[in-house]
Amino acid sequence: MARRARFLTAALLPVALAALAVAALGAEGPRTRVVLLVVRDDGAWRVRADDGRAQRIPGTRGAVAAAWAPNGRELAFERDGTIFGANRDGTGVRVLLAGAEPAWSPDGRSIAVVRAGRIVVARRNGRSPRAVTTGPSDGRPAWSPDGRRIAFVRDGAISVVAASGGAVTTLARGTDPDWSPDGGRIAFAHEAGGVATMAPDATDVRLLTVHSGAGAPVWLPDGSELVVVHSENIVAYAPDGTVSRPLGPGRRVDVARVPLAAELLPDLDQRAPRGLVVSRIAGRYKLGFESAVDSVGLGPLWIRGLRTGAGMQARQLVRVAGGGFEAHRDAGTLRYTWSSSHSHWHLLRFARYELRRASDSSLLGTDRKTGFCLADHYGTARGVRPGRPTFLGNCAAGAPGARTVEQGSSVGFTDRYPAHFHGQNVDLTRARPGIYVLVNRANPDGLLRERRYDNNAAAIRLRLTRPGGVPHVQVLRSCEGTERC
C-alpha cells in the first residue's frame, strides 16, 4: 500500500502544480487584442482593429475566404475548393476537408463549410462531415453564439437551421449573415443595398447603411461596431450607421480577440520504422517494428485527461511565452487498459501504423495497438538537446478509478516502442508477395495542435516474399518525413 501511495503521489503532483498554474492564469486572464482576418488578392492578412496595422499570413496565398477559430490561435481558409487549417502565424498549414466558406463553431470543436450547395458540419480536424441542409444552393454559414443554430443564405434569403439539421426557417431577403456577440441581432447585406440588422425572428429590421455594394458585415467582439466590406475596402461602422474609420483593402473579413502572448507549440517528428521482425502470434504472421516519435517543438506535448463516464477526454495544454498555458479541448480520448505487464491509462490513437500497397498506396492493414502512455523516458530526439524531464508519472497505473491523469513528451525526448509491443505490428497472414510501404504516423487524427504537421509521417519501402509460405521482408528504402516511399 505504501508503494502504491508513493506512485499515486508522484502521478498527482504534476496535476496539483498544473491546477495552481490554471488558477494563476485565470486570475489575470490572457491579454488580447481585437484582430481582423482579411482576405486580399495575395492571401490572408492579420489587421489590428485599433490602428489598421497589417501583416500578411504566410502560406495563405490564393485564399478566397478565411475565418478565425474562437481561440484566436488558429484559422481556416479556403483555396481551390479545399479548406485548410493553420496556426495564426501561418505555420502548421494542413488540409481539413473539401468545401468553401469556412465558419467555426463558438466552442471551436466544429467547422461549417459549403459543399455541393449544402451546409456541412465537420469536426475541427475535418473528419465526420455531415450535411445539415439539403441545398441545392445554400451558402455563407454563420453560427449563433450559443452554437445551436446556423444562419445561412438560400435563394437570396437569410435562413436559419439547427446545428444538428432539420427544418429551415426563412427570415429576410439578403446575404452574408453574422450574429451579434449576444445573439440578439443578425447583421446582413440587405437586398435593397447596404447593410442592415434584425432580430433573430426577422422583426425590427434596421438599415445601417445604404451605400451600394456594402456587404459581408462582421460584428466586433464587444458589439460596438460592424466591420463591412465596401468596394473591396474594409470599413468600420458605428451602431448609428456613421463611418468610424477605414481599415484598409480587403474582399472578405472576420474578427476575433487574439491573445498577445505567443504559443510554445509542440512538434511531433515521426521517425521511419526500423527493427522489423516477422513473428507468428496466435496463429497469424505479424510484422513488428520499432516506432519513435521525437518531440522537437517550442514547447512540450502536454496531455491532461479528465474523467467523463468510463473513459477520459483529453485536453492539450500549450505553454505560452512569459509563463502559464492555455487549455484546448477535444484533443482525443483516454482509456484504462488492463494488461499482465502494465495496466494504466492510454491516450488512444497517438500514432497509427499502416501497411499500404506501393503501386497505388491502397491501405491493406493497420495496427491494433491499444494506446500510448507518453512519458520522458528517452532524451534522444534528433537535433534537440533535452532539458530536465517533466513527465515522469505512470499514467495512473493501478488506478482505473482515477479522475484525471497527466502525460506528455518534453522537448528533446522521444516516445519509443519496440516491435510487437502491445499490438505494435501489422498482419501479414494474407499479404501476397510484392512491394509495400509501411507508414508510421503521429497525430493521425490531427486533434493535437502542433507547430508543424508535415513531419508527422515517415515510412519504409519493403519487399515481401513468402518462401515456404512464411512471410519474409526486405527493406528497400527508408523515407523520413514523408509517407511516400
C-alpha positions in Angstrom: 0.0 0.0 0.0 2.8 2.4 0.8 4.5 1.7 -2.5 1.2 2.4 -4.4 0.7 5.6 -2.4 4.1 6.8 -3.5 3.2 6.1 -7.1 -0.1 7.9 -6.8 1.6 10.9 -5.1 4.1 11.1 -7.9 1.4 10.9 -10.5 -0.8 13.5 -8.9 1.9 16.1 -8.1 2.0 17.4 -11.7 -1.8 17.7 -11.6 -1.6 19.8 -8.4 1.1 22.1 -9.9 -0.9 22.4 -13.1 -4.0 23.3 -11.1 -2.1 26.1 -9.5 -0.9 27.3 -12.9 -4.5 27.3 -14.1 -5.6 29.4 -11.2 -2.8 31.9 -11.7 -3.6 32.3 -15.4 -7.3 32.6 -14.8 -6.8 35.3 -12.2 -5.3 37.7 -14.6 -6.8 36.5 -17.8 -4.8 36.4 -21.1 -4.1 39.7 -22.7 -5.8 40.0 -26.0 -6.2 42.4 -29.0 -9.1 42.6 -31.5 -7.6 41.5 -34.8 -9.3 41.3 -38.2 -8.6 38.4 -40.6 -8.8 40.0 -44.0 -8.6 38.3 -47.4 -6.8 40.3 -50.1 -5.5 39.5 -53.5 -2.3 38.0 -52.2 -3.7 35.9 -49.3 -5.0 36.4 -45.8 -3.8 39.2 -43.5 -4.0 40.0 -39.8 -5.1 43.6 -39.4 -5.3 45.3 -36.0 -8.8 46.8 -35.4 -7.4 49.6 -33.3 -4.9 51.1 -35.8 -5.2 49.1 -39.0 -1.6 47.8 -38.9 -1.4 44.7 -41.1 0.7 41.6 -41.5 0.4 39.0 -44.2 0.0 35.4 -43.1 2.5 33.1 -44.9 1.1 30.1 -46.6 -2.3 31.6 -47.4 -1.7 32.9 -50.9 -4.7 32.1 -53.1 -7.2 32.2 -50.2 -10.7 33.4 -51.1 -12.3 33.1 -47.7 -10.9 32.8 -44.1 -12.2 32.5 -40.6 -10.8 32.8 -37.1 -11.1 29.9 -34.7 -12.7 31.2 -31.5 -9.4 30.9 -29.5 -7.7 33.4 -31.9 -4.9 30.9 -32.2 -6.0 29.1 -35.4 -7.7 30.0 -38.7 -9.3 28.1 -41.6 -9.1 29.3 -45.1 -10.5 28.3 -48.5 -8.3 27.7 -51.5 -9.2 25.9 -54.7 -12.2 24.2 -53.2 -10.4 22.9 -50.2 -10.5 24.1 -46.6 -7.1 24.4 -44.9 -6.2 24.9 -41.2 -3.3 26.9 -40.0 -1.8 28.5 -36.9 -2.3 32.2 -36.8 1.3 32.9 -37.8 0.9 30.7 -40.9 2.7 27.6 -39.5 1.0 24.3 -39.4 -0.9 24.5 -42.7 -2.8 21.3 -43.3 -5.8 20.1 -45.3 -9.0 19.8 -43.4 -11.7 18.9 -45.9 -13.2 19.7 -49.2 -15.5 22.8 -49.2 -15.9 26.5 -49.2 -16.7 29.5 -46.9 -15.5 28.0 -43.5 -17.1 29.1 -40.2 -16.0 27.8 -36.8 -18.5 26.9 -34.1 -18.3 29.0 -30.9 -16.7 26.3 -28.9 -14.1 25.6 -31.6 -14.9 21.9 -31.9 -16.7 22.0 -35.2 -16.4 23.8 -38.5 -19.2 24.5 -41.0 -18.5 24.7 -44.8 -20.4 24.8 -48.0 -20.1 21.6 -50.1 -22.2 20.8 -53.2 -24.7 23.6 -52.3 -25.3 22.3 -48.8 -24.1 23.4 -45.4 -21.9 20.6 -44.0 -20.6 20.4 -40.4 -17.5 18.5 -39.5 -15.2 18.1 -36.5 -12.5 20.7 -36.3 -10.0 18.3 -37.8 -12.3 18.0 -40.9 -13.4 14.5 -40.0 -17.0 13.1 -39.8 -18.7 15.7 -42.1 -22.5 15.7 -42.2 -24.9 17.8 -44.2 -27.3 19.9 -42.1 -29.2 21.4 -45.0 -30.5 19.9 -48.3 -29.3 22.5 -50.7 -29.0 22.9 -53.6 -27.8 26.5 -53.4 -27.0 27.1 -49.7 -24.0 29.2 -48.6 -22.4 31.6 -46.2 -22.9 29.7 -42.9 -22.7 31.7 -39.6 -23.1 30.1 -36.2 -25.2 31.6 -33.4 -23.2 32.5 -30.3 -24.7 29.5 -28.3 -23.7 27.1 -31.1 -27.3 25.8 -31.5 -28.2 27.4 -34.8 -26.6 28.3 -38.1 -27.7 31.2 -40.3 -27.1 30.8 -44.0 -28.2 32.1 -47.4 -30.7 30.1 -49.6 -32.0 31.6 -52.8 -31.2 35.1 -51.8 -32.7 35.0 -48.3 -31.3 34.7 -44.8 -32.3 31.3 -43.4 -31.7 29.5 -40.1 -31.3 25.8 -39.3 -30.5 23.9 -36.1 -26.8 23.0 -36.0 -27.9 19.3 -36.0 -30.0 19.9 -39.1 -33.8 19.8 -39.5 -36.4 22.4 -40.6 -35.2 25.6 -42.2 -36.7 29.0 -41.3 -36.6 31.8 -43.8 -36.0 35.2 -42.2 -35.5 38.0 -44.7 -34.1 38.8 -48.2 -30.4 39.3 -48.1 -26.9 37.7 -47.9 -23.8 37.5 -45.6 -25.4 36.9 -42.2 -23.5 37.4 -39.0 -24.8 37.1 -35.4 -24.1 39.8 -32.8 -22.0 38.6 -29.8 -25.1 38.5 -27.6 -27.2 36.7 -30.2 -29.8 39.4 -30.1 -29.2 40.7 -33.7 -28.3 39.4 -37.1 -26.4 41.7 -39.5 -26.7 41.0 -43.2 -26.3 42.6 -46.6 -29.8 43.9 -47.4 -31.4 43.2 -50.8 -32.1 46.9 -51.3 -28.3 47.6 -51.0 -26.2 48.4 -47.9 -26.1 46.6 -44.5 -29.0 46.0 -42.1 -29.6 44.3 -38.8 -32.6 42.4 -37.5 -33.8 40.4 -34.5 -33.4 36.6 -35.0 -37.2 36.3 -35.6 -36.9 38.7 -38.6 -38.5 41.6 -36.7 -37.1 45.1 -36.1 -35.1 45.4 -39.3 -32.8 48.4 -39.2 -30.9 49.7 -42.2 -27.4 50.6 -41.1 -26.0 52.0 -44.3 -27.4 52.4 -47.8 -24.1 52.5 -49.5 -24.4 50.5 -52.7 -22.0 47.5 -52.7 -21.5 47.4 -48.9 -21.8 43.8 -47.5 -20.2 41.0 -45.6 -20.8 42.6 -42.2 -19.0 41.2 -39.1 -19.5 42.3 -35.5 -16.6 43.3 -33.3 -16.4 41.0 -30.2 -17.9 43.7 -27.9 -20.7 44.5 -30.4 -19.7 48.1 -30.5 -19.1 48.3 -34.3 -19.7 46.4 -37.5 -16.9 45.9 -39.9 -18.1 46.0 -43.5 -16.6 45.3 -47.0 -17.3 48.3 -49.3 -15.8 48.4 -52.8 -13.1 46.0 -51.7 -12.2 48.1 -48.7 -12.8 47.3 -45.0 -14.7 50.0 -43.1 -15.9 50.1 -39.5 -19.4 51.5 -38.9 -20.7 52.7 -35.6 -24.2 51.4 -34.5 -25.9 54.6 -35.8 -24.5 53.9 -39.3 -21.8 56.6 -39.3 -18.4 55.6 -40.7 -16.0 55.1 -37.8 -12.7 54.5 -39.7 -11.3 52.8 -42.8 -9.2 49.6 -42.1 -7.5 49.1 -45.5 -8.3 46.9 -48.6 -9.9 43.5 -48.5 -12.6 41.3 -50.0 -13.6 39.2 -47.0 -13.2 39.8 -43.3 -13.6 38.0 -39.9 -12.7 39.2 -36.5 -11.6 37.7 -33.1 -9.9 38.5 -29.9 -6.3 37.3 -30.3 -4.1 36.5 -27.3 -0.9 38.6 -27.3 1.5 36.0 -25.9 3.0 33.6 -28.4 2.3 29.9 -28.1 5.1 27.4 -27.5 3.6 24.7 -29.6 4.9 21.2 -29.7 6.1 19.5 -32.9 6.0 15.7 -33.3 8.6 14.4 -35.7 7.8 10.8 -36.6 10.9 8.6 -37.4 10.8 5.9 -40.0 10.1 2.4 -38.7 13.1 0.2 -38.1 14.0 -3.1 -36.4 11.5 -5.2 -38.4 10.6 -8.6 -37.0 8.2 -11.1 -38.5 6.7 -13.4 -35.8 3.9 -16.0 -35.6 1.5 -14.8 -32.9 -1.7 -16.6 -32.1 -1.6 -18.5 -35.4 -1.1 -15.4 -37.5 2.0 -13.8 -39.1 2.7 -10.3 -37.7 5.2 -7.7 -38.9 6.5 -5.9 -35.8 8.7 -2.8 -35.9 10.2 -0.1 -33.6 8.4 3.2 -33.7 9.8 6.5 -32.4 8.3 10.0 -32.2 10.6 12.9 -31.4 9.3 16.0 -29.5 11.2 18.9 -31.2 8.8 21.9 -30.9 9.0 25.1 -29.0 7.2 23.5 -26.0 6.1 20.1 -24.7 3.3 18.0 -25.8 1.2 18.0 -22.6 -2.0 16.0 -22.2 -4.5 16.1 -19.3 -7.2 13.5 -19.2 -10.5 14.4 -17.4 -13.0 11.8 -16.4 -16.2 11.5 -18.5 -18.1 8.3 -17.8 -16.0 5.2 -18.2 -13.2 7.0 -20.0 -11.4 10.4 -20.1 -11.5 13.2 -22.6 -8.0 14.7 -23.4 -7.2 18.3 -23.2 -4.0 19.6 -24.6 -2.2 22.2 -22.5 0.0 24.6 -24.5 2.6 26.7 -22.8 2.7 30.4 -23.7 5.7 32.8 -23.7 6.1 34.6 -20.5 4.6 31.8 -18.4 1.3 29.9 -18.0 -0.5 27.8 -20.5 -3.8 27.6 -22.4 -6.1 24.5 -22.5 -7.5 23.2 -25.7 -10.5 20.8 -25.6 -11.2 17.9 -28.0 -7.6 16.6 -28.0 -8.5 12.9 -28.0 -9.7 10.1 -25.7 -8.0 8.1 -22.9 -9.0 4.6 -21.8 -7.8 2.4 -19.0 -6.2 -0.7 -20.4 -5.7 -3.9 -18.5 -2.5 -5.8 -19.2 -0.5 -8.6 -17.5 2.7 -6.3 -17.6 1.2 -2.9 -17.0 -2.3 -1.5 -16.5 -2.8 2.2 -16.8 -4.5 5.0 -18.8 -3.7 5.1 -22.5 -4.1 8.0 -24.9 -5.8 6.4 -27.9 -4.6 7.0 -31.5 -1.5 9.0 -30.6 0.1 7.1 -33.5 -1.1 4.9 -36.3 0.7 2.3 -38.4 -0.4 1.4 -41.9 0.6 -1.2 -44.5 0.0 0.1 -48.0 0.5 -1.3 -51.5 3.3 0.6 -53.1 1.7 0.7 -56.6 -1.4 2.6 -55.7 -1.0 3.4 -51.9 -4.1 1.4 -51.1 -4.5 0.6 -47.4 -4.1 -3.2 -46.7 -4.0 -3.2 -42.9 -3.4 -1.2 -39.7 -2.1 -1.9 -36.2 -4.3 -2.9 -33.3 -2.4 -1.1 -30.6 -4.5 -0.1 -27.6 -2.9 3.3 -27.0 0.0 5.2 -25.5 1.3 6.3 -22.1 3.5 9.3 -23.0 6.5 9.9 -20.7 10.0 11.3 -20.7 12.0 8.1 -20.9 14.4 8.7 -23.7 16.2 12.0 -24.2 17.2 11.1 -27.8 15.2 13.5 -30.1 17.2 14.3 -33.2 18.7 17.7 -33.4 17.4 18.9 -30.0 19.1 18.8 -26.6 16.7 17.5 -24.0 16.1 19.5 -20.8 15.1 18.2 -17.5 12.4 15.5 -17.8 9.0 16.6 -16.7 6.6 13.8 -17.4 7.7 11.0 -15.1 4.3 9.7 -14.0 3.0 6.2 -14.7 -0.3 7.3 -16.3 -2.2 6.4 -13.1 -1.1 2.7 -13.2 -3.3 0.5 -11.0 -5.9 3.3 -10.7 -8.8 2.6 -13.1 -11.0 4.9 -11.0 -8.7 7.9 -11.4 -10.5 11.2 -12.2 -7.6 12.8 -14.0 -4.2 11.9 -15.4 -1.3 13.8 -16.9 1.1 12.6 -19.6 3.3 14.1 -22.3 6.6 14.4 -24.0 9.0 17.2 -23.2 11.2 18.9 -25.8 14.2 16.8 -26.7 12.5 13.5 -25.6 11.4 10.5 -27.8 8.4 8.3 -27.4 9.8 4.9 -28.4 8.3 1.4 -28.5 9.9 -1.9 -29.6 8.4 -4.3 -32.1 5.2 -6.2 -31.2 4.8 -4.0 -28.0 1.1 -4.4 -27.2 -0.1 -4.7 -30.8 2.6 -2.7 -32.4 2.5 -4.7 -35.6 0.5 -5.2 -38.8 -0.9 -8.5 -40.0 0.9 -10.2 -42.9 -1.0 -13.5 -42.9 -2.8 -13.0 -46.1 -0.5 -10.4 -47.7 0.7 -11.6 -51.2 4.4 -11.2 -52.3 5.1 -7.8 -53.6 6.3 -4.3 -52.8 4.7 -2.5 -49.9 5.1 0.7 -47.8 4.9 0.7 -44.1 3.9 4.1 -42.8 4.2 5.3 -39.2 2.1 8.3 -38.5 2.0 10.5 -35.3 -1.1 12.5 -34.5 -3.1 10.8 -37.3 -6.4 12.5 -36.5 -4.9 16.0 -36.3 -6.5 16.7 -32.9 -3.2 17.6 -31.3 -2.1 21.2 -32.0 1.4 21.4 -33.4 3.7 23.9 -35.0 4.2 21.6 -38.0 2.3 18.7 -39.4 4.4 17.9 -42.5 6.8 15.7 -40.5 4.1 13.6 -38.8 4.6 10.6 -41.2 7.6 8.5 -42.1 7.8 5.3 -44.0 9.9 2.4 -45.3 9.6 0.6 -48.7 9.9 -3.2 -48.4 9.7 -6.3 -50.5 7.6 -9.2 -49.2 8.3 -12.7 -50.2 6.9 -16.0 -48.9 9.5 -18.8 -49.2 7.7 -21.9 -48.0 4.6 -19.9 -47.3 6.3 -17.9 -44.5 6.5 -14.1 -44.9 9.9 -12.6 -45.3 10.6 -8.8 -45.6 13.5 -6.9 -47.0 13.8 -3.2 -46.5 14.4 -1.4 -49.8 14.4 2.2 -48.7 13.8 4.4 -45.6 11.9 7.6 -46.1 12.0 10.2 -43.3 9.4 13.0 -43.2 7.1 11.5 -45.8 4.5 8.7 -46.3 5.5 8.4 -49.9 8.4 6.0 -50.2 
